[in-house]
Amino acid sequence: MADQYAVIGLGRFGLSIANKLFESGQEVLGIDVNEERVEDSHRYVTHAVIADSTDSEALKSIGIRNFDNVIVAIGNDIQASILSVLLLKELGVKKVIAKALNKLHGQVLKKVGADWVVFPERDMGIRVAHHLLSPNVLNFIEISKDYSVEEVKIPDRMVEKTLREIDLRAEYNISVIAIRHDNEINISPSPDKKISYGDVLVVIGENRDLERFANLQ
Ligand code: ATP
């Protein structure tokens, strides 16, 4: 059975999460205190209800504890966001994901029990700066403070060479885990695989080595 999701706060952030889950075939309940926001959300969620998530009785009557994942996408009203997370955890929701506006807000959300705190503005800002600094890096995931997986546009001078010839492991201490060409992906490519124009390498390694490779053109 699909997981059950509830999204509290149907602003731009909440609606984009709800919509993506809904499009992927998940059951999504949208919740907002604002009637207009609830009405406007009907195309993006399975059901939507008007409720105040700082009201414990309202949450109980929705049956919120039956949801596997509840996303608190309230930002500006910090007090409402914190109180909502506290109530959701007290009511027994297994996984509560909450949006934080700043570091202190995030720390408090963790303290009251949020299982995952996200900082959309901060994280998007980091991604934009990262892309400006390394335009050849199309995407990245930080695995730890020092290691990442990155999608890097292949430098022109490596086109038509094989993975064995460019030997990124020896030259840069990074490993190729896949090659992507448009939407086609080749996982664990053979060392004899020739690189074509427009290929994107999915590589893993230490950040400073990845940077050295990504800035080489
Ligand atoms: P976004 O930045 O995601 O577009 P926003 O700018 O509309 O959001 P936020 O303050 O982050 O403003 O609020 C997101 C949504 O959360 C709003 O639609 C608001 O009505 C709703 N909301 C605020 N408080 C509560 C509450 N206590 N219970 C339910 N929904 C709430």
Residues whose N, C-alpha, C, O or C-beta is under 5 A from the ligand:
A	BS01	ATP	G9 L10 G11 R12 F13 G14 I31 D32 V33 N34 R37 A51 D52 S53 T54 A73 I74 G75 N76 D77 A80
